[in-house]
Amino acid sequence: MKKKFTQIGVTALRGPDGSFLPAVPLYVESDRLEDLRAHDAPAAGLDDITEIFSAKFKQYIDGKRAAAV
């Protein structure tokens, strides 16, 4: 079964040299989004978004470290 995703935002990172990278859409599984809406749990939704942003920021930090070596 194919998973369905809903775009919840966009983020743009910087390269290790400080240049801007292309914007990247952020998605959450549609089933998960519907679960959050059904339970009216804004804190849980915030946790999901925080997890997505944290992963993107980790990519940025890892890239900067790799470029510094």
Buried (B, 14 or more C-beta within 10 A) or exposed (E): EEEEBEEBEEBEBEEBEEEEBEEEEBBBEEEBBEEBEEEEEEEEBEEBBEEBEEEEEEEBEEBBEEEEE
